[in-house]
Amino acid sequence: MTSYLFIETRDPFESRDTEFVAETAAALKERDNEVTVFLVQNGVLAARRGARDPYLSRLAQAGVRVLADDFSLSERGIAGDDLRVGVTQSGVETLVEMLAREETKAVWH
């Protein structure tokens, strides 16, 4: 099985391009692929519990794994317990491990 890793750096409240990630990730998951969206930099802004939800709940419903970079969260003053349901705090070492796995296709957005 192919694994897909989407690395989302963009703030969904500034860029509608994040819809591409949501639509593509959900479609790949529906085809029984392993799919992870890793939020880094301003991409973590959507992970806040009280944030307007442009796409993360859709990903969670589709069964897509959503991770948020702990350093990016810290830099933006977002605590791990402030994350919305379906988003897990993670370190960059997890991202590196995922990128190094065979049969993983990565899309940096």
C-alpha positions, 0 to 999 in steps of 0.5 A: 500500500502506498502512503501519502504524506501532505506537508501543509505550511499555509494558513487556511485563513489566508489561502484557499489553496488548502482546499487542494490538500483536503480534497486530495487527501480525503480522496486518496483515503477513500481509495484505501491508502494510508494518508497523513497531513502534517501541519507545520509553520502557519498550517498549524493555525487551523488546528486550534480548537476554537478556529473556524474549521475550513477542512480539518474536521472533514479530514478526520471524518475521512480517517486521515491522520492529522499531525501538528508540529510541536515547534510550530505550535509553540512558536504561535502560542498554541498549547497541545491541549488547545488542539481540536479533536482529531489533531495530534501534536507531533515532532519533526522527527516523526515527519523525517521518519515518515519521509524516509519510509519506502512507498511514501509519496510526499507533497509539500504545500 
